[in-house]
Amino acid sequence: MSSDDDSSSALSWIGWAVRTLCWTFSILSSVAAGVFVATHFYAVRGGQQQVAVAVLGLFMAFVPYTIARGVSELGS
């Protein structure tokens, strides 16, 4: 086994670990966004504040998903 195989194997493992970490964070962020929206949606007053809560929830879920998707595409 040459050192190129070892470094390729290490980089492959690191890439897998980073992708797994990003997707795990994305899933946890989606759950947190759902909890945030569920607990704050009816607590606020007025339609504009409800829209703001919904948009914040989408933002909390969408940004980590986009980063995880980008990291996965870089590794392909």
Buried (B, 14 or more C-beta within 10 A) or exposed (E): EEEEEEEEEEEEEEBEEBBEEBBEBBBEBBEBBEEBBEEBBEEEEEEEEBEEBBEBBEEBBBEBBEBBEEBBEEBE
